[in-house]
Amino acid sequence: MDEKLIEILRDVIDPETGHSIVDMGMIYRAEMIGDRAEVDFTLTYPGCPIGEEIEEEIRSILNVRSGAKEIVARMVWTPRWTEDRMSEELRLEYGYPV
């Protein structure tokens, strides 16, 4: 994971939870390959209606702040998202075991 991209992506908020998609564990890969930023992300469940909104926000924020000339954002479903991917802080907030 590219830490610079992860820090930028912390500002993308899941509108359903009000939390960062990074803290929600929705980012599976974030890499700079040359001048291209590539991000693989998921949603918390397959029927989630905000996929396009999240993808557009990822593209928009990276376009402005990453310095990348090309941005590739891919929604992936493997591995399936579970609450175990959330930050420890969020798992505690939601009452999940840490």
N, C-alpha and C positions, 0 to 999 in steps of 0.2 A: 504494500500500500504506500502510496505517495503521501507523506504527511502534510505537505502543502495543500494538496487537493482535498484531503480529509478535513483540514481546518476550514477551507473555503466551504465545503459541503455541510459543515455544522450549521451554517446559516440557512439551509433549506429545511423548512419546517413541514412536518406532516400535518396537513390541515385537520385531520380527524382527531389527532391526539394533542396537537400543540407543541410537540417535541421535535427536536432535530432528527432527521433521518439517519444521521450517524449514530446518535445515542439510541435510537430505536433498533439499530442493527440491520438497517435496510441496505447498506452499502456492502457489496461483496468484493468489489475490486475497484481500485482507483489508481491509475497509472498514467504517467507521461511517457509516451513513446515518440521520441523526437519532438516535434511541435504539435503532437496530437494528444489530447486528454481522452482517456478511455475510462468509462465508469460502467460497471455492472451493478444493478440495483434490483431489489425485489420489493414486493408489497407485503403487507401483513396477512393478506388472504387473497386467493385468486380472483374473487369477484369484486375486489375493491375498485370503486369507480374513479379513483384519483390518479391512476397510472400515468395518463397523458399529462396531467397537471404537474406531477412530480418530475417527469422526464423534461418537460419544458423549463421548469425552475432550475434543474441541474444544468441544462444547456445554457440558460440565460446567465446564471451566476458564474459559471466557468468561463463563458465568453467574455465577461467583463473583467474578471479578477485573476484568471489563471495564466494569461499570456499565451495560451494555446491558439494555434491558427485553425485547428479543427477539433471539434468535440464530438465524441461518440458516446451516447448514453444508451445502454441496453437493459431492458427489463428481462430478468431471468427468474426461473422458478425452481432451480436446483442449486443448492439444497433448499428445501422448503423452509420458510421463515418460522421460527418459534420464539417464544419469549426468552429463551436462553441466549439469544443474540443481543438482547437489550443490555445497555450499560447496567452495572451493579446498582447505581443510583436509581435508575428507572424501575428495575425489578423490585427494589425495596418500596418505591413509591406506589407501585401497582399491587404490592403484596405477594410477589413471587419469591420463591426461595433463592438465596444467593449462594 
